[in-house]
């Protein structure tokens, strides 16, 4: 009786194996989606059946990476191409996020400057002109101080000359 049960299980396993191989061949021929779940569903078996039989699992993985037989190899989607697309999309999202942060920062600065100006607390809009005027006035002050020193020296010299003249006139008398 045990032999009969073992033979029955072997026959059932063989039928399942044939259904998996047939489903895999049909999926290859039709260009359908090839995955463990899709093949198991088409063959009417549980996914664990394919995972328990390493040779069937290897056939499914080989079919996933093999080019399609219907001449649509250029348009076939492989796991590698999907990973590359995902990596490119993630890189693009990262670039866009960085650009978005830059734009948000710039907008924040502009809105802050505008609010500061409108509140009256900020510096006047023509601060550059006022700074140039301050520099010009400082230069004029420096020039005027130099002129004042020269005139003070001339005045001191004239006073000294007057003293000598008066001293000389007083001696003669």
Biotite code that builds the C-alpha atoms (Angstrom):
import biotite.structure as struc

atoms = struc.array([
    struc.Atom([0.000, 0.000, 0.000], chain_id="A", res_id=1, res_name="UNK", atom_name="CA", element="C"),
    struc.Atom([2.877, 2.355, 0.778], chain_id="A", res_id=2, res_name="UNK", atom_name="CA", element="C"),
    struc.Atom([4.285, 1.684, -2.675], chain_id="A", res_id=3, res_name="UNK", atom_name="CA", element="C"),
    struc.Atom([0.993, 2.608, -4.278], chain_id="A", res_id=4, res_name="UNK", atom_name="CA", element="C"),
    struc.Atom([0.857, 5.878, -2.366], chain_id="A", res_id=5, res_name="UNK", atom_name="CA", element="C"),
    struc.Atom([4.441, 6.694, -3.296], chain_id="A", res_id=6, res_name="UNK", atom_name="CA", element="C"),
    struc.Atom([3.753, 5.917, -6.959], chain_id="A", res_id=7, res_name="UNK", atom_name="CA", element="C"),
    struc.Atom([0.640, 8.113, -6.818], chain_id="A", res_id=8, res_name="UNK", atom_name="CA", element="C"),
    struc.Atom([2.590, 11.015, -5.366], chain_id="A", res_id=9, res_name="UNK", atom_name="CA", element="C"),
    struc.Atom([5.317, 10.617, -7.973], chain_id="A", res_id=10, res_name="UNK", atom_name="CA", element="C"),
    struc.Atom([2.736, 10.552, -10.757], chain_id="A", res_id=11, res_name="UNK", atom_name="CA", element="C"),
    struc.Atom([1.066, 13.684, -9.338], chain_id="A", res_id=12, res_name="UNK", atom_name="CA", element="C"),
    struc.Atom([4.430, 15.431, -9.093], chain_id="A", res_id=13, res_name="UNK", atom_name="CA", element="C"),
    struc.Atom([5.245, 14.466, -12.676], chain_id="A", res_id=14, res_name="UNK", atom_name="CA", element="C"),
    struc.Atom([1.879, 15.844, -13.894], chain_id="A", res_id=15, res_name="UNK", atom_name="CA", element="C"),
    struc.Atom([2.515, 19.098, -12.026], chain_id="A", res_id=16, res_name="UNK", atom_name="CA", element="C"),
    struc.Atom([6.029, 19.297, -13.459], chain_id="A", res_id=17, res_name="UNK", atom_name="CA", element="C"),
    struc.Atom([4.619, 18.824, -16.974], chain_id="A", res_id=18, res_name="UNK", atom_name="CA", element="C"),
    struc.Atom([2.022, 21.552, -16.372], chain_id="A", res_id=19, res_name="UNK", atom_name="CA", element="C"),
    struc.Atom([4.752, 23.963, -15.139], chain_id="A", res_id=20, res_name="UNK", atom_name="CA", element="C"),
    struc.Atom([6.980, 23.235, -18.151], chain_id="A", res_id=21, res_name="UNK", atom_name="CA", element="C"),
    struc.Atom([3.999, 23.585, -20.508], chain_id="A", res_id=22, res_name="UNK", atom_name="CA", element="C"),
    struc.Atom([2.940, 26.897, -18.877], chain_id="A", res_id=23, res_name="UNK", atom_name="CA", element="C"),
    struc.Atom([6.519, 28.163, -19.125], chain_id="A", res_id=24, res_name="UNK", atom_name="CA", element="C"),
    struc.Atom([6.739, 27.219, -22.822], chain_id="A", res_id=25, res_name="UNK", atom_name="CA", element="C"),
    struc.Atom([3.390, 28.886, -23.548], chain_id="A", res_id=26, res_name="UNK", atom_name="CA", element="C"),
    struc.Atom([4.454, 32.039, -21.703], chain_id="A", res_id=27, res_name="UNK", atom_name="CA", element="C"),
    struc.Atom([7.716, 32.128, -23.674], chain_id="A", res_id=28, res_name="UNK", atom_name="CA", element="C"),
    struc.Atom([5.907, 31.633, -26.966], chain_id="A", res_id=29, res_name="UNK", atom_name="CA", element="C"),
    struc.Atom([3.195, 34.203, -26.262], chain_id="A", res_id=30, res_name="UNK", atom_name="CA", element="C"),
    struc.Atom([5.607, 36.737, -24.799], chain_id="A", res_id=31, res_name="UNK", atom_name="CA", element="C"),
    struc.Atom([3.608, 36.799, -21.557], chain_id="A", res_id=32, res_name="UNK", atom_name="CA", element="C"),
    struc.Atom([4.940, 37.904, -18.204], chain_id="A", res_id=33, res_name="UNK", atom_name="CA", element="C"),
    struc.Atom([7.348, 35.315, -16.862], chain_id="A", res_id=34, res_name="UNK", atom_name="CA", element="C"),
    struc.Atom([7.572, 35.138, -13.101], chain_id="A", res_id=35, res_name="UNK", atom_name="CA", element="C"),
    struc.Atom([7.263, 32.372, -10.543], chain_id="A", res_id=36, res_name="UNK", atom_name="CA", element="C"),
    struc.Atom([3.790, 33.606, -9.561], chain_id="A", res_id=37, res_name="UNK", atom_name="CA", element="C"),
    struc.Atom([2.555, 33.884, -13.164], chain_id="A", res_id=38, res_name="UNK", atom_name="CA", element="C"),
    struc.Atom([3.840, 30.432, -14.147], chain_id="A", res_id=39, res_name="UNK", atom_name="CA", element="C"),
    struc.Atom([2.459, 28.812, -10.962], chain_id="A", res_id=40, res_name="UNK", atom_name="CA", element="C"),
    struc.Atom([-0.933, 30.425, -11.587], chain_id="A", res_id=41, res_name="UNK", atom_name="CA", element="C"),
    struc.Atom([-0.975, 29.281, -15.226], chain_id="A", res_id=42, res_name="UNK", atom_name="CA", element="C"),
    struc.Atom([0.072, 25.713, -14.275], chain_id="A", res_id=43, res_name="UNK", atom_name="CA", element="C"),
    struc.Atom([-2.413, 25.490, -11.408], chain_id="A", res_id=44, res_name="UNK", atom_name="CA", element="C"),
    struc.Atom([0.269, 24.789, -8.800], chain_id="A", res_id=45, res_name="UNK", atom_name="CA", element="C"),
    struc.Atom([1.419, 26.567, -5.691], chain_id="A", res_id=46, res_name="UNK", atom_name="CA", element="C"),
    struc.Atom([4.474, 28.825, -5.947], chain_id="A", res_id=47, res_name="UNK", atom_name="CA", element="C"),
    struc.Atom([6.203, 26.745, -3.286], chain_id="A", res_id=48, res_name="UNK", atom_name="CA", element="C"),
    struc.Atom([6.116, 23.781, -5.700], chain_id="A", res_id=49, res_name="UNK", atom_name="CA", element="C"),
    struc.Atom([8.355, 25.710, -8.113], chain_id="A", res_id=50, res_name="UNK", atom_name="CA", element="C"),
    struc.Atom([10.618, 26.913, -5.309], chain_id="A", res_id=51, res_name="UNK", atom_name="CA", element="C"),
    struc.Atom([10.997, 23.330, -3.984], chain_id="A", res_id=52, res_name="UNK", atom_name="CA", element="C"),
    struc.Atom([12.113, 22.062, -7.403], chain_id="A", res_id=53, res_name="UNK", atom_name="CA", element="C"),
    struc.Atom([15.309, 23.920, -8.148], chain_id="A", res_id=54, res_name="UNK", atom_name="CA", element="C"),
    struc.Atom([15.450, 22.776, -11.774], chain_id="A", res_id=55, res_name="UNK", atom_name="CA", element="C"),
    struc.Atom([12.016, 24.319, -12.461], chain_id="A", res_id=56, res_name="UNK", atom_name="CA", element="C"),
    struc.Atom([13.009, 27.494, -10.621], chain_id="A", res_id=57, res_name="UNK", atom_name="CA", element="C"),
    struc.Atom([16.188, 27.697, -12.726], chain_id="A", res_id=58, res_name="UNK", atom_name="CA", element="C"),
    struc.Atom([14.120, 27.314, -15.915], chain_id="A", res_id=59, res_name="UNK", atom_name="CA", element="C"),
    struc.Atom([11.805, 30.164, -14.817], chain_id="A", res_id=60, res_name="UNK", atom_name="CA", element="C"),
    struc.Atom([14.768, 32.430, -14.019], chain_id="A", res_id=61, res_name="UNK", atom_name="CA", element="C"),
    struc.Atom([16.460, 31.547, -17.310], chain_id="A", res_id=62, res_name="UNK", atom_name="CA", element="C"),
    struc.Atom([13.250, 32.368, -19.186], chain_id="A", res_id=63, res_name="UNK", atom_name="CA", element="C"),
    struc.Atom([13.025, 35.718, -17.374], chain_id="A", res_id=64, res_name="UNK", atom_name="CA", element="C"),
    struc.Atom([16.482, 36.768, -18.533], chain_id="A", res_id=65, res_name="UNK", atom_name="CA", element="C"),
    struc.Atom([16.379, 35.187, -22.018], chain_id="A", res_id=66, res_name="UNK", atom_name="CA", element="C"),
    struc.Atom([15.353, 37.330, -24.990], chain_id="A", res_id=67, res_name="UNK", atom_name="CA", element="C"),
    struc.Atom([11.841, 36.780, -26.260], chain_id="A", res_id=68, res_name="UNK", atom_name="CA", element="C"),
    struc.Atom([11.294, 34.385, -29.123], chain_id="A", res_id=69, res_name="UNK", atom_name="CA", element="C"),
    struc.Atom([8.651, 36.416, -30.912], chain_id="A", res_id=70, res_name="UNK", atom_name="CA", element="C"),
    struc.Atom([11.196, 38.888, -32.321], chain_id="A", res_id=71, res_name="UNK", atom_name="CA", element="C"),
    struc.Atom([10.358, 41.576, -29.787], chain_id="A", res_id=72, res_name="UNK", atom_name="CA", element="C"),
    struc.Atom([13.741, 41.360, -28.079], chain_id="A", res_id=73, res_name="UNK", atom_name="CA", element="C"),
    struc.Atom([14.251, 45.092, -28.430], chain_id="A", res_id=74, res_name="UNK", atom_name="CA", element="C"),
    struc.Atom([11.109, 45.809, -26.455], chain_id="A", res_id=75, res_name="UNK", atom_name="CA", element="C"),
    struc.Atom([11.414, 43.059, -23.866], chain_id="A", res_id=76, res_name="UNK", atom_name="CA", element="C"),
    struc.Atom([11.621, 44.123, -20.255], chain_id="A", res_id=77, res_name="UNK", atom_name="CA", element="C"),
    struc.Atom([14.212, 42.396, -18.141], chain_id="A", res_id=78, res_name="UNK", atom_name="CA", element="C"),
    struc.Atom([14.953, 42.668, -14.472], chain_id="A", res_id=79, res_name="UNK", atom_name="CA", element="C"),
    struc.Atom([18.222, 44.425, -15.331], chain_id="A", res_id=80, res_name="UNK", atom_name="CA", element="C"),
    struc.Atom([16.475, 47.009, -17.487], chain_id="A", res_id=81, res_name="UNK", atom_name="CA", element="C"),
    struc.Atom([13.893, 47.589, -14.775], chain_id="A", res_id=82, res_name="UNK", atom_name="CA", element="C"),
    struc.Atom([16.663, 48.038, -12.190], chain_id="A", res_id=83, res_name="UNK", atom_name="CA", element="C"),
    struc.Atom([18.414, 50.503, -14.505], chain_id="A", res_id=84, res_name="UNK", atom_name="CA", element="C"),
    struc.Atom([15.153, 52.411, -15.023], chain_id="A", res_id=85, res_name="UNK", atom_name="CA", element="C"),
    struc.Atom([14.598, 52.471, -11.279], chain_id="A", res_id=86, res_name="UNK", atom_name="CA", element="C"),
    struc.Atom([18.135, 53.749, -10.626], chain_id="A", res_id=87, res_name="UNK", atom_name="CA", element="C"),
    struc.Atom([17.681, 56.451, -13.274], chain_id="A", res_id=88, res_name="UNK", atom_name="CA", element="C"),
    struc.Atom([14.330, 57.462, -11.819], chain_id="A", res_id=89, res_name="UNK", atom_name="CA", element="C"),
    struc.Atom([15.780, 57.623, -8.302], chain_id="A", res_id=90, res_name="UNK", atom_name="CA", element="C"),
    struc.Atom([18.683, 59.763, -9.542], chain_id="A", res_id=91, res_name="UNK", atom_name="CA", element="C"),
    struc.Atom([16.254, 62.070, -11.336], chain_id="A", res_id=92, res_name="UNK", atom_name="CA", element="C"),
    struc.Atom([14.104, 62.361, -8.211], chain_id="A", res_id=93, res_name="UNK", atom_name="CA", element="C"),
    struc.Atom([17.213, 63.197, -6.163], chain_id="A", res_id=94, res_name="UNK", atom_name="CA", element="C"),
    struc.Atom([18.241, 65.893, -8.671], chain_id="A", res_id=95, res_name="UNK", atom_name="CA", element="C"),
    struc.Atom([14.742, 67.342, -8.705], chain_id="A", res_id=96, res_name="UNK", atom_name="CA", element="C"),
    struc.Atom([14.591, 67.318, -4.893], chain_id="A", res_id=97, res_name="UNK", atom_name="CA", element="C"),
    struc.Atom([17.890, 69.214, -4.744], chain_id="A", res_id=98, res_name="UNK", atom_name="CA", element="C"),
    struc.Atom([16.679, 71.715, -7.320], chain_id="A", res_id=99, res_name="UNK", atom_name="CA", element="C"),
    struc.Atom([13.400, 72.070, -5.430], chain_id="A", res_id=100, res_name="UNK", atom_name="CA", element="C"),
    struc.Atom([15.316, 72.844, -2.210], chain_id="A", res_id=101, res_name="UNK", atom_name="CA", element="C"),
    struc.Atom([17.351, 75.504, -4.019], chain_id="A", res_id=102, res_name="UNK", atom_name="CA", element="C"),
    struc.Atom([14.200, 77.094, -5.387], chain_id="A", res_id=103, res_name="UNK", atom_name="CA", element="C"),
    struc.Atom([12.494, 77.006, -1.993], chain_id="A", res_id=104, res_name="UNK", atom_name="CA", element="C"),
    struc.Atom([15.542, 78.623, -0.365], chain_id="A", res_id=105, res_name="UNK", atom_name="CA", element="C"),
    struc.Atom([15.695, 81.347, -3.004], chain_id="A", res_id=106, res_name="UNK", atom_name="CA", element="C"),
    struc.Atom([11.944, 81.994, -2.708], chain_id="A", res_id=107, res_name="UNK", atom_name="CA", element="C"),
    struc.Atom([12.243, 82.172, 1.067], chain_id="A", res_id=108, res_name="UNK", atom_name="CA", element="C"),
    struc.Atom([15.083, 84.689, 0.793], chain_id="A", res_id=109, res_name="UNK", atom_name="CA", element="C"),
    struc.Atom([13.151, 86.853, -1.654], chain_id="A", res_id=110, res_name="UNK", atom_name="CA", element="C"),
    struc.Atom([9.954, 86.769, 0.396], chain_id="A", res_id=111, res_name="UNK", atom_name="CA", element="C"),
    struc.Atom([11.919, 87.527, 3.564], chain_id="A", res_id=112, res_name="UNK", atom_name="CA", element="C"),
    struc.Atom([13.666, 90.483, 1.938], chain_id="A", res_id=113, res_name="UNK", atom_name="CA", element="C"),
    struc.Atom([10.348, 91.780, 0.606], chain_id="A", res_id=114, res_name="UNK", atom_name="CA", element="C"),
    struc.Atom([8.690, 91.475, 4.031], chain_id="A", res_id=115, res_name="UNK", atom_name="CA", element="C"),
    struc.Atom([11.676, 93.180, 5.668], chain_id="A", res_id=116, res_name="UNK", atom_name="CA", element="C"),
    struc.Atom([11.501, 96.066, 3.189], chain_id="A", res_id=117, res_name="UNK", atom_name="CA", element="C"),
    struc.Atom([7.730, 96.464, 3.525], chain_id="A", res_id=118, res_name="UNK", atom_name="CA", element="C"),
    struc.Atom([7.882, 96.458, 7.323], chain_id="A", res_id=119, res_name="UNK", atom_name="CA", element="C"),
    struc.Atom([10.086, 99.538, 7.324], chain_id="A", res_id=120, res_name="UNK", atom_name="CA", element="C"),
    struc.Atom([12.647, 97.828, 9.511], chain_id="A", res_id=121, res_name="UNK", atom_name="CA", element="C"),
    struc.Atom([15.057, 97.131, 6.693], chain_id="A", res_id=122, res_name="UNK", atom_name="CA", element="C"),
    struc.Atom([17.683, 99.364, 5.187], chain_id="A", res_id=123, res_name="UNK", atom_name="CA", element="C"),
    struc.Atom([16.603, 101.771, 2.443], chain_id="A", res_id=124, res_name="UNK", atom_name="CA", element="C"),
    struc.Atom([16.502, 100.378, -1.057], chain_id="A", res_id=125, res_name="UNK", atom_name="CA", element="C"),
    struc.Atom([19.187, 102.839, -2.220], chain_id="A", res_id=126, res_name="UNK", atom_name="CA", element="C"),
    struc.Atom([21.790, 101.701, 0.301], chain_id="A", res_id=127, res_name="UNK", atom_name="CA", element="C"),
    struc.Atom([24.488, 101.457, -2.383], chain_id="A", res_id=128, res_name="UNK", atom_name="CA", element="C"),
    struc.Atom([24.009, 105.088, -3.314], chain_id="A", res_id=129, res_name="UNK", atom_name="CA", element="C"),
    struc.Atom([24.150, 106.102, 0.344], chain_id="A", res_id=130, res_name="UNK", atom_name="CA", element="C"),
    struc.Atom([27.322, 104.098, 0.871], chain_id="A", res_id=131, res_name="UNK", atom_name="CA", element="C"),
    struc.Atom([28.961, 105.811, -2.125], chain_id="A", res_id=132, res_name="UNK", atom_name="CA", element="C"),
    struc.Atom([27.911, 109.160, -0.701], chain_id="A", res_id=133, res_name="UNK", atom_name="CA", element="C"),
    struc.Atom([29.451, 108.264, 2.681], chain_id="A", res_id=134, res_name="UNK", atom_name="CA", element="C"),
    struc.Atom([32.731, 107.325, 0.984], chain_id="A", res_id=135, res_name="UNK", atom_name="CA", element="C"),
    struc.Atom([32.742, 110.626, -0.954], chain_id="A", res_id=136, res_name="UNK", atom_name="CA", element="C"),
    struc.Atom([32.032, 112.619, 2.203], chain_id="A", res_id=137, res_name="UNK", atom_name="CA", element="C"),
    struc.Atom([34.816, 110.830, 4.076], chain_id="A", res_id=138, res_name="UNK", atom_name="CA", element="C"),
    struc.Atom([37.220, 111.719, 1.254], chain_id="A", res_id=139, res_name="UNK", atom_name="CA", element="C"),
    struc.Atom([36.107, 115.362, 1.418], chain_id="A", res_id=140, res_name="UNK", atom_name="CA", element="C"),
    struc.Atom([36.603, 115.424, 5.196], chain_id="A", res_id=141, res_name="UNK", atom_name="CA", element="C"),
    struc.Atom([40.113, 114.034, 4.766], chain_id="A", res_id=142, res_name="UNK", atom_name="CA", element="C"),
    struc.Atom([40.937, 116.671, 2.105], chain_id="A", res_id=143, res_name="UNK", atom_name="CA", element="C"),
    struc.Atom([39.491, 119.485, 4.225], chain_id="A", res_id=144, res_name="UNK", atom_name="CA", element="C"),
    struc.Atom([41.489, 118.368, 7.270], chain_id="A", res_id=145, res_name="UNK", atom_name="CA", element="C"),
    struc.Atom([44.641, 118.418, 5.136], chain_id="A", res_id=146, res_name="UNK", atom_name="CA", element="C"),
    struc.Atom([43.809, 121.940, 3.914], chain_id="A", res_id=147, res_name="UNK", atom_name="CA", element="C"),
    struc.Atom([43.109, 123.057, 7.489], chain_id="A", res_id=148, res_name="UNK", atom_name="CA", element="C"),
    struc.Atom([46.514, 121.740, 8.645], chain_id="A", res_id=149, res_name="UNK", atom_name="CA", element="C"),
    struc.Atom([48.228, 123.597, 5.790], chain_id="A", res_id=150, res_name="UNK", atom_name="CA", element="C"),
    struc.Atom([46.442, 126.838, 6.681], chain_id="A", res_id=151, res_name="UNK", atom_name="CA", element="C"),
    struc.Atom([47.237, 126.384, 10.379], chain_id="A", res_id=152, res_name="UNK", atom_name="CA", element="C"),
    struc.Atom([50.897, 125.985, 9.437], chain_id="A", res_id=153, res_name="UNK", atom_name="CA", element="C"),
    struc.Atom([50.750, 129.077, 7.209], chain_id="A", res_id=154, res_name="UNK", atom_name="CA", element="C"),
    struc.Atom([49.049, 131.033, 9.995], chain_id="A", res_id=155, res_name="UNK", atom_name="CA", element="C"),
    struc.Atom([51.653, 129.915, 12.527], chain_id="A", res_id=156, res_name="UNK", atom_name="CA", element="C"),
    struc.Atom([54.397, 130.937, 10.080], chain_id="A", res_id=157, res_name="UNK", atom_name="CA", element="C"),
    struc.Atom([52.726, 134.358, 9.512], chain_id="A", res_id=158, res_name="UNK", atom_name="CA", element="C"),
    struc.Atom([52.399, 134.904, 13.274], chain_id="A", res_id=159, res_name="UNK", atom_name="CA", element="C"),
    struc.Atom([56.039, 133.999, 13.807], chain_id="A", res_id=160, res_name="UNK", atom_name="CA", element="C"),
    struc.Atom([57.039, 136.447, 11.052], chain_id="A", res_id=161, res_name="UNK", atom_name="CA", element="C"),
    struc.Atom([54.876, 139.176, 12.635], chain_id="A", res_id=162, res_name="UNK", atom_name="CA", element="C"),
    struc.Atom([56.487, 138.583, 16.030], chain_id="A", res_id=163, res_name="UNK", atom_name="CA", element="C"),
    struc.Atom([59.946, 138.868, 14.533], chain_id="A", res_id=164, res_name="UNK", atom_name="CA", element="C"),
    struc.Atom([58.966, 142.062, 12.715], chain_id="A", res_id=165, res_name="UNK", atom_name="CA", element="C"),
    struc.Atom([57.487, 143.619, 15.845], chain_id="A", res_id=166, res_name="UNK", atom_name="CA", element="C"),
    struc.Atom([60.433, 142.473, 17.912], chain_id="A", res_id=167, res_name="UNK", atom_name="CA", element="C"),
    struc.Atom([62.810, 144.023, 15.340], chain_id="A", res_id=168, res_name="UNK", atom_name="CA", element="C"),
    struc.Atom([60.812, 147.294, 15.277], chain_id="A", res_id=169, res_name="UNK", atom_name="CA", element="C"),
    struc.Atom([60.743, 147.478, 19.055], chain_id="A", res_id=170, res_name="UNK", atom_name="CA", element="C"),
    struc.Atom([64.518, 147.077, 19.238], chain_id="A", res_id=171, res_name="UNK", atom_name="CA", element="C"),
    struc.Atom([65.096, 149.983, 16.886], chain_id="A", res_id=172, res_name="UNK", atom_name="CA", element="C"),
    struc.Atom([63.054, 152.318, 18.957], chain_id="A", res_id=173, res_name="UNK", atom_name="CA", element="C"),
])
